[in-house]
Amino acid sequence: MGHTAGLHLWVDATAGIAGDMLLGALIDAGATLDGIQSAVAAVVPGEVALRTSTVQRSGLRALKLDVESRAEDHPHRSWARIRSMLETAELTTAVRTTALATFARLADAEARVHGVSTEDVHFHEVGSWDSIADIVGVCAALAELAVTRVTASPVAVGSGRIGSVHGDLPVPPPAVLELARGWQVLAGGDGELATPTGMALIRALADECTPIAPMEITAVGVGAGGRDVPGRANVVRVALGIPVADVPATESMWVLETNIDDLDPRVWPTVLAALLEGGAADAWLVPIVMKKGRPAHTLCVLARDADREVLRDSIFGLTSTIGVREAPVSRVALDRDWRAVALNGGEVRIKVALRADRIVHATPEFDDAAALARARDVPVRQVLDEAIAAAEAAMLRPGAQWPGEPCDQDGAAI
């Protein structure tokens, strides 16, 4: 399911998955029954009615969706017939597209199972009225809830054997196994826990098999299966939320340290500059008092493992130390980028720290301001004030949306 900025839906299918269970969970999370019924009626008018009830499954409250027949006879339909029904029904583009994609997955799986072309596939249980209602209903619910991305857990598929129109079949059924190609599954219990319809919905809609992603939860839904299994809640859960795409990455790095009390203080700026130019992610001094009350400095260098040896050699070459301590650390840094603002006589770059595509900090680059101040023969503070005002005017302010892609993170404070 393609996505842009919007709501994220995570599906917990660790107890199994079926179309009616997923649809029940989405209604429990806020989708309206009337809206879903309208979408279903656009495809199979007068054939089905949707009903919901609150039930218990191993002590958990859940919403049970029932698809009730309103017609005396429901024909088995071919993939070509279902595709035509979906293409001509009065559905939104989003609902039609996702419903077609789901049934296309089913048709492809059934074709591989039976050794026929997809155009020759005739659905039985899958093509019946209740499965059409489940698939169209789920797609309509996602559209109503404004979901732009779906992810899901591994799927419990069950074990044992079941009866079908083709006779006695192993569990998981052949179509479920075909649909599960490329997805993580587990047995999870006895009996059929994943139906072809449910598995097709997961594969057509979800773009990643993953634990729940970082997000701000806005709604939770629990959909019930038909059986109440002792010791295992027969439910599908969904979590709807706002993605937190800004969780900063953790990077493994090293801190190199040494205490020095005999280096000419005038040399320190050149030492720090050389270390930064030599690949250090950051370098700084900490004033300390050593034994016998001697004033000194701790030189600290933040380095990636690949640069550690070179920077260690640089510390020995640039300073008077005879030893370096090294310790592994984790660095979590915000994304960073730059934007230049035009001032009288030149430009000053604004260093921007980003999180979730929004500006957290926006700070004028001091060296740029100092150079422009010298060129204009004015105080640096004046140029800094002008740069801050220009950044505000350009919407480079905390909380503002960032339009571009962030750059590297070197130089960020640990």
KANOR-V636882 format. One record per pair of residues at least 12 apart in sequence whose C-alpha atoms are under 10 Angstrom apart, sorted by sequence separation. I is the first residue (numbers start at 1). J is the second residue. If there is no record, write none. Layout:
I,J ; I,J
This chain:
37,49 ; 52,64 ; 53,65 ; 87,99 ; 106,118 ; 107,119 ; 109,121 ; 110,122 ; 158,170 ; 159,171 ; 160,172 ; 161,173 ; 222,234 ; 223,235 ; 224,236 ; 271,283 ; 272,284 ; 285,297 ; 286,298 ; 287,299 ; 312,324 ; 337,349 ; 338,350 ; 339,351 ; 350,362 ; 351,363 ; 352,364 ; 368,380 ; 369,381 ; 371,383 ; 372,384 ; 23,36 ; 37,50 ; 51,64 ; 52,65 ; 53,66 ; 83,96 ; 86,99 ; 87,100 ; 105,118 ; 107,120 ; 108,121 ; 110,123 ; 158,171 ; 159,172 ; 160,173 ; 222,235 ; 223,236 ; 224,237 ; 271,284 ; 272,285 ; 284,297 ; 285,298 ; 286,299 ; 312,325 ; 337,350 ; 338,351 ; 339,352 ; 349,362 ; 350,363 ; 351,364 ; 352,365 ; 367,380 ; 369,382 ; 370,383 ; 11,25 ; 36,50 ; 37,51 ; 51,65 ; 52,66 ; 86,100 ; 104,118 ; 107,121 ; 157,171 ; 158,172 ; 159,173 ; 221,235 ; 222,236 ; 223,237 ; 284,298 ; 285,299 ; 286,300 ; 301,315 ; 312,326 ; 337,351 ; 338,352 ; 349,363 ; 350,364 ; 351,365 ; 366,380 ; 369,383 ; 370,384 ; 11,26 ; 50,65 ; 51,66 ; 52,67 ; 85,100 ; 106,121 ; 107,122 ; 157,172 ; 158,173 ; 172,187 ; 221,236 ; 222,237 ; 223,238 ; 269,284 ; 284,299 ; 285,300 ; 300,315 ; 336,351 ; 337,352 ; 338,353 ; 349,364 ; 350,365 ; 351,366 ; 366,381 ; 368,383 ; 369,384 ; 34,50 ; 50,66 ; 51,67 ; 83,99 ; 84,100 ; 107,123 ; 110,126 ; 156,172 ; 157,173 ; 171,187 ; 176,192 ; 180,196 ; 183,199 ; 221,237 ; 222,238 ; 268,284 ; 269,285 ; 283,299 ; 284,300 ; 285,301 ; 299,315 ; 336,352 ; 337,353 ; 348,364 ; 349,365 ; 350,366 ; 368,384 ; 369,385 ; 9,26 ; 33,50 ; 49,66 ; 50,67 ; 51,68 ; 83,100 ; 86,103 ; 106,123 ; 177,194 ; 179,196 ; 220,237 ; 221,238 ; 222,239 ; 268,285 ; 283,300 ; 284,301 ; 335,352 ; 336,353 ; 337,354 ; 348,365 ; 349,366 ; 366,383 ; 369,386 ; 33,51 ; 48,66 ; 49,67 ; 50,68 ; 82,100 ; 83,101 ; 176,194 ; 178,196 ; 179,197 ; 220,238 ; 221,239 ; 282,300 ; 283,301 ; 284,302 ; 308,326 ; 334,352 ; 335,353 ; 336,354 ; 348,366 ; 349,367 ; 350,368 ; 366,384 ; 369,387 ; 33,52 ; 48,67 ; 49,68 ; 50,69 ; 107,126 ; 157,176 ; 171,190 ; 172,191 ; 173,192 ; 176,195 ; 177,196 ; 179,198 ; 180,199 ; 183,202 ; 219,238 ; 220,239 ; 221,240 ; 282,301 ; 283,302 ; 334,353 ; 335,354 ; 336,355 ; 348,367 ; 349,368 ; 364,383 ; 365,384 ; 47,67 ; 48,68 ; 49,69 ; 83,103 ; 106,126 ; 107,127 ; 157,177 ; 171,191 ; 172,192 ; 175,195 ; 176,196 ; 179,199 ; 180,200 ; 183,203 ; 219,239 ; 220,240 ; 281,301 ; 282,302 ; 283,303 ; 299,319 ; 333,353 ; 334,354 ; 335,355 ; 348,368 ; 349,369 ; 364,384 ; 47,68 ; 48,69 ; 49,70 ; 79,100 ; 82,103 ; 83,104 ; 106,127 ; 170,191 ; 171,192 ; 172,193 ; 173,194 ; 175,196 ; 176,197 ; 178,199 ; 179,200 ; 182,203 ; 218,239 ; 219,240 ; 220,241 ; 280,301 ; 281,302 ; 282,303 ; 333,354 ; 334,355 ; 335,356 ; 347,368 ; 348,369 ; 363,384 ; 364,385 ; 47,69 ; 48,70 ; 82,104 ; 170,192 ; 171,193 ; 172,194 ; 173,195 ; 174,196 ; 175,197 ; 176,198 ; 177,199 ; 178,200 ; 179,201 ; 180,202 ; 181,203 ; 217,239 ; 218,240 ; 219,241 ; 280,302 ; 281,303 ; 299,321 ; 333,355 ; 334,356 ; 335,357 ; 337,359 ; 346,368 ; 347,369 ; 348,370 ; 364,386 ; 365,387 ; 46,69 ; 47,70 ; 48,71 ; 103,126 ; 157,180 ; 171,194 ; 172,195 ; 173,196 ; 176,199 ; 179,202 ; 180,203 ; 216,239 ; 217,240 ; 218,241 ; 279,302 ; 280,303 ; 281,304 ; 305,328 ; 336,359 ; 339,362 ; 341,364 ; 346,369 ; 348,371 ; 364,387 ; 28,52 ; 46,70 ; 47,71 ; 79,103 ; 80,104 ; 103,127 ; 171,195 ; 172,196 ; 175,199 ; 176,200 ; 179,203 ; 185,209 ; 215,239 ; 216,240 ; 217,241 ; 218,242 ; 279,303 ; 280,304 ; 300,324 ; 302,326 ; 304,328 ; 335,359 ; 336,360 ; 338,362 ; 340,364 ; 347,371 ; 348,372 ; 363,387 ; 364,388 ; 27,52 ; 45,70 ; 46,71 ; 47,72 ; 79,104 ; 155,180 ; 175,200 ; 179,204 ; 183,208 ; 184,209 ; 215,240 ; 216,241 ; 217,242 ; 255,280 ; 276,301 ; 279,304 ; 299,324 ; 300,325 ; 301,326 ; 302,327 ; 303,328 ; 304,329 ; 335,360 ; 336,361 ; 337,362 ; 338,363 ; 339,364 ; 340,365 ; 346,371 ; 347,372 ; 363,388 ; 28,54 ; 45,71 ; 47,73 ; 154,180 ; 183,209 ; 184,210 ; 212,238 ; 213,239 ; 215,241 ; 216,242 ; 217,243 ; 257,283 ; 259,285 ; 261,287 ; 275,301 ; 276,302 ; 281,307 ; 300,326 ; 302,328 ; 303,329 ; 334,360 ; 336,362 ; 338,364 ; 343,369 ; 346,372 ; 362,388 ; 364,390 ; 24,51 ; 47,74 ; 79,106 ; 80,107 ; 158,185 ; 159,186 ; 160,187 ; 182,209 ; 183,210 ; 212,239 ; 214,241 ; 215,242 ; 216,243 ; 254,281 ; 255,282 ; 256,283 ; 257,284 ; 258,285 ; 259,286 ; 260,287 ; 261,288 ; 272,299 ; 275,302 ; 276,303 ; 279,306 ; 280,307 ; 302,329 ; 334,361 ; 338,365 ; 345,372 ; 346,373 ; 364,391 ; 24,52 ; 79,107 ; 103,131 ; 155,183 ; 156,184 ; 157,185 ; 158,186 ; 159,187 ; 213,241 ; 214,242 ; 215,243 ; 216,244 ; 253,281 ; 255,283 ; 257,285 ; 259,287 ; 260,288 ; 261,289 ; 271,299 ; 272,300 ; 275,303 ; 279,307 ; 280,308 ; 340,368 ; 344,372 ; 345,373 ; 363,391 ; 24,53 ; 78,107 ; 79,108 ; 103,132 ; 154,183 ; 155,184 ; 156,185 ; 157,186 ; 158,187 ; 159,188 ; 160,189 ; 161,190 ; 162,191 ; 214,243 ; 215,244 ; 259,288 ; 261,290 ; 268,297 ; 272,301 ; 278,307 ; 279,308 ; 302,331 ; 343,372 ; 346,375 ; 362,391 ; 153,183 ; 154,184 ; 155,185 ; 156,186 ; 157,187 ; 158,188 ; 159,189 ; 160,190 ; 161,191 ; 162,192 ; 213,243 ; 214,244 ; 215,245 ; 259,289 ; 260,290 ; 280,310 ; 345,375 ; 346,376 ; 362,392 ; 152,183 ; 153,184 ; 154,185 ; 155,186 ; 156,187 ; 157,188 ; 158,189 ; 159,190 ; 160,191 ; 161,192 ; 213,244 ; 214,245 ; 215,246 ; 259,290 ; 265,296 ; 268,299 ; 279,310 ; 280,311 ; 345,376 ; 33,65 ; 103,135 ; 152,184 ; 153,185 ; 154,186 ; 155,187 ; 156,188 ; 157,189 ; 158,190 ; 159,191 ; 160,192 ; 193,225 ; 213,245 ; 214,246 ; 215,247 ; 262,294 ; 265,297 ; 278,310 ; 279,311 ; 344,376 ; 99,132 ; 102,135 ; 103,136 ; 155,188 ; 156,189 ; 157,190 ; 158,191 ; 159,192 ; 214,247 ; 261,294 ; 262,295 ; 263,296 ; 278,311 ; 362,395 ; 363,396 ; 28,62 ; 29,63 ; 102,136 ; 157,191 ; 158,192 ; 159,193 ; 261,295 ; 262,296 ; 263,297 ; 362,396 ; 363,397 ; 28,63 ; 99,134 ; 100,135 ; 157,192 ; 158,193 ; 260,295 ; 261,296 ; 262,297 ; 275,310 ; 276,311 ; 348,383 ; 361,396 ; 362,397 ; 27,63 ; 28,64 ; 99,135 ; 100,136 ; 156,192 ; 157,193 ; 158,194 ; 260,296 ; 261,297 ; 275,311 ; 278,314 ; 348,384 ; 359,395 ; 360,396 ; 361,397 ; 362,398 ; 25,62 ; 26,63 ; 27,64 ; 28,65 ; 98,135 ; 99,136 ; 102,139 ; 156,193 ; 157,194 ; 158,195 ; 259,296 ; 260,297 ; 261,298 ; 274,311 ; 275,312 ; 350,387 ; 359,396 ; 360,397 ; 361,398 ; 24,62 ; 25,63 ; 27,65 ; 80,118 ; 81,119 ; 98,136 ; 99,137 ; 155,193 ; 156,194 ; 157,195 ; 259,297 ; 260,298 ; 348,386 ; 349,387 ; 350,388 ; 358,396 ; 359,397 ; 360,398 ; 361,399 ; 24,63 ; 25,64 ; 43,82 ; 79,118 ; 80,119 ; 99,138 ; 100,139 ; 125,164 ; 155,194 ; 258,297 ; 259,298 ; 260,299 ; 275,314 ; 344,383 ; 348,387 ; 358,397 ; 359,398 ; 360,399 ; 361,400 ; 23,63 ; 24,64 ; 25,65 ; 78,118 ; 79,119 ; 80,120 ; 82,122 ; 95,135 ; 96,136 ; 98,138 ; 99,139 ; 124,164 ; 125,165 ; 189,229 ; 258,298 ; 259,299 ; 274,314 ; 275,315 ; 343,383 ; 347,387 ; 348,388 ; 350,390 ; 358,398 ; 359,399 ; 360,400 ; 21,62 ; 23,64 ; 24,65 ; 43,84 ; 44,85 ; 78,119 ; 79,120 ; 80,121 ; 81,122 ; 82,123 ; 95,136 ; 98,139 ; 99,140 ; 124,165 ; 193,234 ; 257,298 ; 258,299 ; 259,300 ; 274,315 ; 350,391 ; 358,399 ; 359,400 ; 360,401 ; 21,63 ; 22,64 ; 23,65 ; 24,66 ; 43,85 ; 44,86 ; 78,120 ; 79,121 ; 80,122 ; 95,137 ; 97,139 ; 98,140 ; 124,166 ; 157,199 ; 257,299 ; 258,300 ; 344,386 ; 348,390 ; 349,391 ; 357,399 ; 358,400 ; 359,401 ; 360,402 ; 21,64 ; 22,65 ; 23,66 ; 42,85 ; 43,86 ; 78,121 ; 79,122 ; 95,138 ; 96,139 ; 155,198 ; 189,232 ; 256,299 ; 257,300 ; 258,301 ; 271,314 ; 272,315 ; 275,318 ; 343,386 ; 348,391 ; 357,400 ; 358,401 ; 359,402 ; 20,64 ; 21,65 ; 42,86 ; 43,87 ; 45,89 ; 77,121 ; 78,122 ; 79,123 ; 95,139 ; 96,140 ; 98,142 ; 155,199 ; 188,232 ; 255,299 ; 256,300 ; 257,301 ; 271,315 ; 274,318 ; 342,386 ; 343,387 ; 352,396 ; 354,398 ; 355,399 ; 357,401 ; 358,402 ; 20,65 ; 21,66 ; 43,88 ; 44,89 ; 77,122 ; 78,123 ; 82,127 ; 91,136 ; 94,139 ; 95,140 ; 98,143 ; 255,300 ; 256,301 ; 257,302 ; 341,386 ; 342,387 ; 351,396 ; 352,397 ; 353,398 ; 354,399 ; 356,401 ; 357,402 ; 358,403 ; 19,65 ; 20,66 ; 42,88 ; 43,89 ; 76,122 ; 77,123 ; 78,124 ; 81,127 ; 82,128 ; 86,132 ; 94,140 ; 95,141 ; 255,301 ; 256,302 ; 271,317 ; 272,318 ; 341,387 ; 343,389 ; 350,396 ; 352,398 ; 354,400 ; 355,401 ; 356,402 ; 357,403 ; 20,67 ; 42,89 ; 43,90 ; 76,123 ; 77,124 ; 95,142 ; 155,202 ; 254,301 ; 255,302 ; 256,303 ; 271,318 ; 340,387 ; 341,388 ; 343,390 ; 354,401 ; 355,402 ; 357,404 ; 41,89 ; 42,90 ; 43,91 ; 75,123 ; 76,124 ; 77,125 ; 79,127 ; 92,140 ; 94,142 ; 95,143 ; 254,302 ; 255,303 ; 270,318 ; 271,319 ; 341,389 ; 342,390 ; 354,402 ; 357,405 ; 40,89 ; 41,90 ; 42,91 ; 75,124 ; 76,125 ; 77,126 ; 78,127 ; 91,140 ; 94,143 ; 95,144 ; 153,202 ; 253,302 ; 254,303 ; 255,304 ; 341,390 ; 342,391 ; 353,402 ; 357,406 ; 39,89 ; 40,90 ; 76,126 ; 77,127 ; 78,128 ; 82,132 ; 86,136 ; 93,143 ; 152,202 ; 253,303 ; 254,304 ; 255,305 ; 268,318 ; 340,390 ; 341,391 ; 352,402 ; 39,90 ; 40,91 ; 76,127 ; 77,128 ; 92,143 ; 151,202 ; 152,203 ; 252,303 ; 253,304 ; 254,305 ; 267,318 ; 268,319 ; 340,391 ; 354,405 ; 355,406 ; 38,90 ; 39,91 ; 75,127 ; 76,128 ; 77,129 ; 150,202 ; 151,203 ; 252,304 ; 253,305 ; 254,306 ; 256,308 ; 267,319 ; 339,391 ; 341,393 ; 354,406 ; 38,91 ; 39,92 ; 74,127 ; 75,128 ; 76,129 ; 152,205 ; 153,206 ; 251,304 ; 252,305 ; 253,306 ; 254,307 ; 255,308 ; 341,394 ; 353,406 ; 354,407 ; 74,128 ; 75,129 ; 150,204 ; 151,205 ; 152,206 ; 154,208 ; 155,209 ; 253,307 ; 254,308 ; 340,394 ; 352,406 ; 353,407 ; 74,129 ; 150,205 ; 151,206 ; 152,207 ; 153,208 ; 154,209 ; 253,308 ; 256,311 ; 257,312 ; 263,318 ; 264,319 ; 339,394 ; 341,396 ; 352,407 ; 39,95 ; 73,129 ; 74,130 ; 149,205 ; 150,206 ; 151,207 ; 152,208 ; 153,209 ; 154,210 ; 256,312 ; 263,319 ; 264,320 ; 353,409 ; 39,96 ; 148,205 ; 149,206 ; 150,207 ; 151,208 ; 152,209 ; 153,210 ; 154,211 ; 258,315 ; 262,319 ; 263,320 ; 339,396 ; 71,129 ; 149,207 ; 150,208 ; 151,209 ; 152,210 ; 153,211 ; 257,315 ; 258,316 ; 262,320 ; 263,321 ; 149,208 ; 150,209 ; 151,210 ; 152,211 ; 153,212 ; 256,315 ; 260,319 ; 261,320 ; 262,321 ; 353,412 ; 69,129 ; 113,173 ; 114,174 ; 151,211 ; 152,212 ; 260,320 ; 261,321 ; 68,129 ; 69,130 ; 113,174 ; 114,175 ; 151,212 ; 152,213 ; 258,319 ; 259,320 ; 260,321 ; 67,129 ; 68,130 ; 112,174 ; 113,175 ; 135,197 ; 139,201 ; 151,213 ; 259,321 ; 260,322 ; 67,130 ; 112,175 ; 113,176 ; 134,197 ; 135,198 ; 138,201 ; 142,205 ; 258,321 ; 259,322 ; 260,323 ; 66,130 ; 67,131 ; 110,174 ; 111,175 ; 113,177 ; 134,198 ; 258,322 ; 259,323 ; 68,133 ; 109,174 ; 110,175 ; 113,178 ; 131,196 ; 132,197 ; 135,200 ; 258,323 ; 259,324 ; 337,402 ; 67,133 ; 109,175 ; 110,176 ; 112,178 ; 131,197 ; 135,201 ; 139,205 ; 257,323 ; 258,324 ; 259,325 ; 67,134 ; 108,175 ; 109,176 ; 111,178 ; 131,198 ; 134,201 ; 138,205 ; 257,324 ; 258,325 ; 337,404 ; 66,134 ; 107,175 ; 109,177 ; 110,178 ; 256,324 ; 257,325 ; 258,326 ; 337,405 ; 338,406 ; 65,134 ; 106,175 ; 109,178 ; 110,179 ; 126,195 ; 255,324 ; 256,325 ; 257,326 ; 336,405 ; 337,406 ; 338,407 ; 106,176 ; 108,178 ; 109,179 ; 126,196 ; 127,197 ; 255,325 ; 256,326 ; 257,327 ; 335,405 ; 336,406 ; 337,407 ; 108,179 ; 109,180 ; 125,196 ; 126,197 ; 255,326 ; 256,327 ; 335,406 ; 336,407 ; 337,408 ; 106,178 ; 109,181 ; 125,197 ; 254,326 ; 255,327 ; 256,328 ; 334,406 ; 335,407 ; 336,408 ; 337,409 ; 105,178 ; 106,179 ; 254,327 ; 255,328 ; 335,408 ; 336,409 ; 105,179 ; 253,327 ; 254,328 ; 255,329 ; 334,408 ; 335,409 ; 336,410 ; 253,328 ; 254,329 ; 255,330 ; 333,408 ; 334,409 ; 335,410 ; 336,411 ; 252,328 ; 253,329 ; 254,330 ; 333,409 ; 336,412 ; 252,329 ; 253,330 ; 254,331 ; 332,409 ; 333,410 ; 335,412 ; 251,329 ; 252,330 ; 253,331 ; 333,411 ; 334,412 ; 250,329 ; 251,330 ; 252,331 ; 333,412 ; 334,413 ; 50,130 ; 250,330 ; 251,331 ; 252,332 ; 332,412 ; 333,413 ; 48,129 ; 49,130 ; 249,330 ; 250,331 ; 251,332 ; 331,412 ; 332,413 ; 333,414 ; 47,129 ; 48,130 ; 249,331 ; 250,332 ; 251,333 ; 331,413 ; 332,414 ; 47,130 ; 50,133 ; 248,331 ; 249,332 ; 250,333 ; 331,414 ; 48,132 ; 49,133 ; 50,134 ; 248,332 ; 249,333 ; 330,414 ; 44,129 ; 48,133 ; 247,332 ; 248,333 ; 249,334 ; 329,414 ; 43,129 ; 44,130 ; 47,133 ; 110,196 ; 152,238 ; 247,333 ; 248,334 ; 249,335 ; 50,137 ; 109,196 ; 151,238 ; 247,334 ; 248,335 ; 44,132 ; 150,238 ; 246,334 ; 40,129 ; 43,132 ; 44,133 ; 246,335 ; 40,130 ; 43,133 ; 106,196 ; 150,240 ; 105,196 ; 106,197 ; 109,200 ; 149,240 ; 40,132 ; 41,133 ; 105,197 ; 40,133 ; 43,136 ; 106,199 ; 107,200 ; 147,240 ; 39,133 ; 40,134 ; 42,136 ; 103,197 ; 105,199 ; 106,200 ; 146,240 ; 147,241 ; 149,243 ; 40,135 ; 41,136 ; 102,197 ; 105,200 ; 106,201 ; 145,240 ; 147,242 ; 1,97 ; 37,133 ; 40,136 ; 41,137 ; 102,198 ; 104,200 ; 105,201 ; 1,98 ; 36,133 ; 39,136 ; 40,137 ; 102,199 ; 103,200 ; 106,203 ; 36,134 ; 39,137 ; 40,138 ; 102,200 ; 103,201 ; 105,203 ; 106,204 ; 37,136 ; 38,137 ; 39,138 ; 40,139 ; 101,200 ; 102,201 ; 105,204 ; 1,101 ; 36,136 ; 37,137 ; 39,139 ; 40,140 ; 101,201 ; 102,202 ; 104,204 ; 36,137 ; 39,140 ; 102,203 ; 103,204 ; 35,137 ; 36,138 ; 38,140 ; 39,141 ; 99,201 ; 101,203 ; 102,204 ; 36,139 ; 37,140 ; 98,201 ; 101,204 ; 102,205 ; 33,137 ; 36,140 ; 100,204 ; 101,205 ; 35,140 ; 36,141 ; 99,204 ; 31,137 ; 35,141 ; 36,142 ; 98,204 ; 99,205 ; 248,354 ; 31,138 ; 36,143 ; 98,205 ; 248,355 ; 32,140 ; 33,141 ; 36,144 ; 246,354 ; 247,355 ; 248,356 ; 302,410 ; 31,140 ; 32,141 ; 35,144 ; 246,355 ; 247,356 ; 302,411 ; 20,130 ; 23,133 ; 24,134 ; 27,137 ; 31,141 ; 245,355 ; 246,356 ; 19,130 ; 20,131 ; 23,134 ; 26,137 ; 27,138 ; 30,141 ; 31,142 ; 244,355 ; 245,356 ; 246,357 ; 302,413 ; 19,131 ; 22,134 ; 23,135 ; 26,138 ; 29,141 ; 31,143 ; 32,144 ; 244,356 ; 245,357 ; 246,358 ; 302,414 ; 18,131 ; 19,132 ; 20,133 ; 21,134 ; 22,135 ; 23,136 ; 24,137 ; 25,138 ; 31,144 ; 32,145 ; 243,356 ; 19,133 ; 20,134 ; 23,137 ; 24,138 ; 26,140 ; 27,141 ; 30,144 ; 31,145 ; 19,134 ; 20,135 ; 22,137 ; 23,138 ; 26,141 ; 27,142 ; 30,145 ; 31,146 ; 18,134 ; 19,135 ; 22,138 ; 23,139 ; 25,141 ; 26,142 ; 29,145 ; 19,136 ; 20,137 ; 21,138 ; 23,140 ; 24,141 ; 19,137 ; 20,138 ; 23,141 ; 26,144 ; 27,145 ; 19,138 ; 23,142 ; 26,145 ; 281,409 ; 282,410 ; 283,411 ; 281,410 ; 282,411 ; 280,410 ; 281,411 ; 282,412 ; 283,413 ; 279,410 ; 280,411 ; 281,412 ; 282,413 ; 281,413 ; 282,414 ; 9,142 ; 281,414 ; 276,410 ; 7,142 ; 276,411 ; 9,145 ; 8,145 ; 9,146 ; 7,145 ; 8,146 ; 9,147 ; 14,152 ; 16,154 ; 17,155 ; 7,146 ; 8,147 ; 9,148 ; 10,149 ; 11,150 ; 12,151 ; 13,152 ; 14,153 ; 15,154 ; 16,155 ; 17,156 ; 6,146 ; 7,147 ; 8,148 ; 9,149 ; 10,150 ; 11,151 ; 12,152 ; 13,153 ; 14,154 ; 15,155 ; 16,156 ; 17,157 ; 6,147 ; 7,148 ; 8,149 ; 9,150 ; 10,151 ; 11,152 ; 12,153 ; 13,154 ; 14,155 ; 15,156 ; 16,157 ; 5,147 ; 6,148 ; 7,149 ; 8,150 ; 9,151 ; 10,152 ; 11,153 ; 12,154 ; 13,155 ; 14,156 ; 15,157 ; 16,158 ; 4,147 ; 5,148 ; 6,149 ; 7,150 ; 8,151 ; 9,152 ; 10,153 ; 11,154 ; 12,155 ; 13,156 ; 14,157 ; 15,158 ; 3,147 ; 4,148 ; 5,149 ; 11,155 ; 12,156 ; 13,157 ; 3,148 ; 4,149 ; 1,147 ; 2,148 ; 3,149 ; 1,148 ; 2,149 ; 3,150 ; 1,149 ; 2,150 ; 1,150 ; 1,151 ; 63,221 ; 64,222 ; 65,223 ; 62,221 ; 63,222 ; 64,223 ; 65,224 ; 66,225 ; 62,222 ; 63,223 ; 64,224 ; 65,225 ; 66,226 ; 61,222 ; 62,223 ; 63,224 ; 64,225 ; 65,226 ; 60,222 ; 61,223 ; 62,224 ; 63,225 ; 64,226 ; 61,224 ; 62,225 ; 60,224 ; 57,223 ; 57,224 ; 55,223 ; 56,224 ; 57,225 ; 16,185 ; 54,223 ; 55,224 ; 57,226 ; 58,227 ; 59,228 ; 16,186 ; 54,224 ; 55,225 ; 57,227 ; 58,228 ; 14,185 ; 15,186 ; 16,187 ; 53,224 ; 55,226 ; 57,228 ; 58,229 ; 59,230 ; 62,233 ; 64,235 ; 13,185 ; 14,186 ; 15,187 ; 16,188 ; 56,228 ; 57,229 ; 58,230 ; 59,231 ; 60,232 ; 61,233 ; 62,234 ; 63,235 ; 14,187 ; 15,188 ; 16,189 ; 55,228 ; 57,230 ; 58,231 ; 59,232 ; 60,233 ; 62,235 ; 63,236 ; 14,188 ; 15,189 ; 18,192 ; 57,231 ; 58,232 ; 59,233 ; 60,234 ; 61,235 ; 62,236 ; 17,192 ; 18,193 ; 19,194 ; 23,198 ; 57,232 ; 58,233 ; 60,235 ; 62,237 ; 16,192 ; 17,193 ; 18,194 ; 19,195 ; 22,198 ; 57,233 ; 58,234 ; 16,193 ; 17,194 ; 18,195 ; 19,196 ; 20,197 ; 21,198 ; 56,233 ; 57,234 ; 58,235 ; 15,193 ; 16,194 ; 17,195 ; 18,196 ; 19,197 ; 20,198 ; 56,234 ; 57,235 ; 14,193 ; 15,194 ; 16,195 ; 17,196 ; 18,197 ; 19,198 ; 22,201 ; 56,235 ; 13,193 ; 14,194 ; 17,197 ; 18,198 ; 19,199 ; 22,202 ; 13,194 ; 17,198 ; 18,199 ; 19,200 ; 16,198 ; 17,199 ; 18,200 ; 19,201 ; 16,199 ; 17,200 ; 18,201 ; 19,202 ; 17,201 ; 18,202 ; 13,198 ; 17,202 ; 13,199 ; 13,202 ; 29,218 ; 30,219 ; 29,219 ; 30,220 ; 31,221 ; 11,202 ; 28,219 ; 29,220 ; 30,221 ; 28,220 ; 29,221 ; 26,219 ; 27,220 ; 28,221 ; 29,222 ; 26,220 ; 27,221 ; 28,222 ; 29,223 ; 11,206 ; 25,220 ; 26,221 ; 27,222 ; 28,223 ; 10,206 ; 25,221 ; 26,222 ; 27,223 ; 9,206 ; 24,221 ; 25,222 ; 26,223 ; 10,208 ; 11,209 ; 12,210 ; 23,221 ; 24,222 ; 25,223 ; 10,209 ; 11,210 ; 12,211 ; 22,221 ; 23,222 ; 24,223 ; 25,224 ; 10,210 ; 11,211 ; 12,212 ; 22,222 ; 23,223 ; 24,224 ; 10,211 ; 11,212 ; 21,222 ; 22,223 ; 23,224 ; 24,225 ; 1,203 ; 10,212 ; 21,223 ; 22,224 ; 1,204 ; 2,205 ; 9,212 ; 10,213 ; 20,223 ; 21,224 ; 22,225 ; 1,205 ; 2,206 ; 3,207 ; 9,213 ; 19,223 ; 20,224 ; 21,225 ; 1,206 ; 2,207 ; 8,213 ; 10,215 ; 18,223 ; 20,225 ; 21,226 ; 1,207 ; 8,214 ; 9,215 ; 17,223 ; 18,224 ; 19,225 ; 20,226 ; 1,208 ; 8,215 ; 17,224 ; 18,225 ; 7,215 ; 8,216 ; 9,217 ; 17,225 ; 29,237 ; 7,216 ; 8,217 ; 16,225 ; 28,237 ; 29,238 ; 7,217 ; 8,218 ; 9,219 ; 10,220 ; 11,221 ; 12,222 ; 15,225 ; 25,235 ; 26,236 ; 28,238 ; 29,239 ; 30,240 ; 7,218 ; 9,220 ; 11,222 ; 24,235 ; 25,236 ; 26,237 ; 29,240 ; 24,236 ; 25,237 ; 26,238 ; 21,234 ; 22,235 ; 23,236 ; 24,237 ; 25,238 ; 26,239 ; 21,235 ; 22,236 ; 24,238 ; 25,239 ; 26,240 ; 21,236 ; 22,237 ; 23,238 ; 20,236 ; 21,237 ; 22,238 ; 15,232 ; 16,233 ; 17,234 ; 18,235 ; 19,236 ; 15,233 ; 16,234 ; 17,235 ; 18,236 ; 15,234 ; 16,235 ; 17,236 ; 14,234 ; 15,235 ; 16,236 ; 17,237 ; 13,234 ; 14,235 ; 15,236 ; 13,235 ; 14,236 ; 15,237 ; 12,235 ; 13,236 ; 14,237 ; 12,236 ; 13,237 ; 11,236 ; 12,237 ; 13,238 ; 11,237 ; 12,238 ; 10,237 ; 11,238 ; 12,239 ; 10,238 ; 11,239 ; 9,238 ; 10,239 ; 11,240 ; 9,239 ; 10,240 ; 8,239 ; 9,240 ; 10,241 ; 8,240 ; 9,241 ; 7,240 ; 8,241 ; 9,242 ; 7,241 ; 8,242 ; 9,243 ; 6,241 ; 7,242 ; 8,243 ; 6,242 ; 7,243 ; 8,244 ; 5,242 ; 6,243 ; 5,243 ; 5,245
